[in-house]
Amino acid sequence: MDARRKIVLVDDLRSFVDGRHAEVARTSSTGVELLDRYRDRRLDELWLDHDLGGGDTIWPVVEVLERAAFDGRPFDVSVINIHSANPAGAAKMAQVLGHRGYRVRVTSGSTEVGYLDSPA
């Protein structure tokens, strides 16, 4: 895996099982802050989970992406991978982001992310 690739993962529990380098946000507010760091930089992959625990969801992050595209300044993201186990949430995210011109892949059930941070 190329360490120079810029990858962001927004998920409350899961991480990449292959140990690839990524910046990780465990809440939507941290996800928004992390995304802001990439406002004027290329992001190779953005991985999004829908349900972030404790009533938190990915929607604040989606709204930042949507607003930027609506304003004519979309984030430079090669691909957005939606890996949520919530089928309705994943479909809605894909619809909204795809409508705004982002390249979206729904990868629910992906083996690339797993519960590595949970207690044994």
N, C-alpha and C positions, 0 to 999 in steps of 0.2 A: 504494500500500500504506500502510495506517495505521500510523505509527510507534509508536502507543500500544498496539498489539496485542502481547501477550506470547507469544513463540514461542521454543521450545527445540528444538534439533536435536542428537541424539546420533548421531554418525557419525564414523568415524575418518578419512575422506578427502573426503567430499562436502560441498558447501555449496549454498545456494539460488542458482540460476542467475539469478534476477531481482534479486538483490542485496537482498532484503528484510531488514529488521533482525531478527536472531535471536541468542539466546545459544547458543553452540556448545560442546559437550563432545566431545572426541576419544577419551575412554576411559570405561569404565563407572564408575570411581571418581569422575571429574570429573562424570559424569552424575548420580550419586547426590548429590554436593555441590550441584550446580546445582538439582536437584529439591528438595532440602531448603530452598533459598531461597524456593521457592514453596509451602511447607507450608501457609501460611495466606493465600495469595493466589491469585487467578484466573489460570489459564494458558489462553490461547486455543488454542494448538496445541502438541502434543508430537510430534516426528518421531523415530522410532526405527529404527536399523539393527541387524541381529542380530550380524553378525561385525565386531568392532572391531579386528582385527589382533593379531598376536602371541599368539594363544590367548585374547584377551579377548573376551567376548561381552556382550550387553545384559542378561543375566540378573540381575546385581545391581540394576539399575535396575527391572526388572520385579518383582523380589522386594520392593522398597520400595513400589511401587505396590500390589502384591497384599496385603502386610501391612497397609498403611494401610486398604484397603477391608475386609479381614477384621476389623480392629479397630473398624470402624464409622466411620472418619474418612478416607474416600477423598479423594485429591487432587481439587481443583476444576479439572478439565481439560475443556475443551469437546470436543476430539477428539484422539485419539491416532492418528497416521498411521504405519503400519508400511511403510517403503519398502525393506525388505531384499531383496537379490537371492537370498537363501537361502529357497527356497519352504517347506521343512519348518520352518525356524526362524520364518519369518513366520507360518505357520499356527499353530504352537504358542503364539507370543506373543499372537496374536489370540484364540485359545481361552482362554488364562489370563486375559487382561485383560477380555475380553468377559464371561466367567463372573463376574468381580468387579464388573460393572456399568459399566465404562468404555465410552464410545462409541469404537469402533475402526473404522478404515478401513485395509484392506490396499491400499497404493498402489505395490506393487512395479513397477518400471519407470517410475515417475513422472519426467516431464521437468522437474519443479520442482527436483530436486536433481541435481547433476552434479559431476564431478571437476575443480573449478576450482583446487584447491590443489596439484595434481600438477605436477611439473616439465615444462616444454615439451620 
